[in-house]
Amino acid sequence: MTEVNREERKIFVEEVEAVDAPPKARVDEEPRQRDYLDGFLSAKPSETPRGEPGGSVYDGVIDALKEIYDPEIPVNIYDLGLIYGVDVTEDGHVVVTMTLTTPHCPVAESMPGEVELRVGAVPGVGDAQVNLVWDPPWDPQKMSDEAKLELGML
């Protein structure tokens, strides 16, 4: 058998009554600005242009489109995915690009006129125009989740 030498380890304990606090970090250069967020917090938010998403005219047009319902389907034309684009110029001219569920839709003659009237009645809109397009064709995948839920497709 081999004999293993083990060193004895001893732990020394020293009792003290107090410990000096460590020195604080100091910066002797230029004093820093007290609140670096002052400028950020006091800044006014930039105003969204009227014709951009979030602007008053654009949002008014979207709200007007959400009030127009397809007579055969209990969902508004915006959530149904029939609106492909809304362009608003600085002088209030609005162009709505839209489609219908099918070219043989019974409201193919009246729906664009109704959209034009409703959009034209939005405050800030000077002139409204509707472009009815068939390409790309509408399909159920263009519907919002809310519309799919309303129709039991989710």
Secondary structure, 3 states (H helix, E strand, C coil): CCCCCCCCCCCCCCCCCCCCCCCCCCCCCCCCCCCCCHHHHHCCCCCCCCCCCCCHHHHHHHHHHCCCECCCCCCECCCCCCEEEEEECCCCEEEEEECCCCCCCCCCCCHHHHHHHHHHCCCCCCEEEEEECCCCCCCHHHCCHHHHHHCCCC
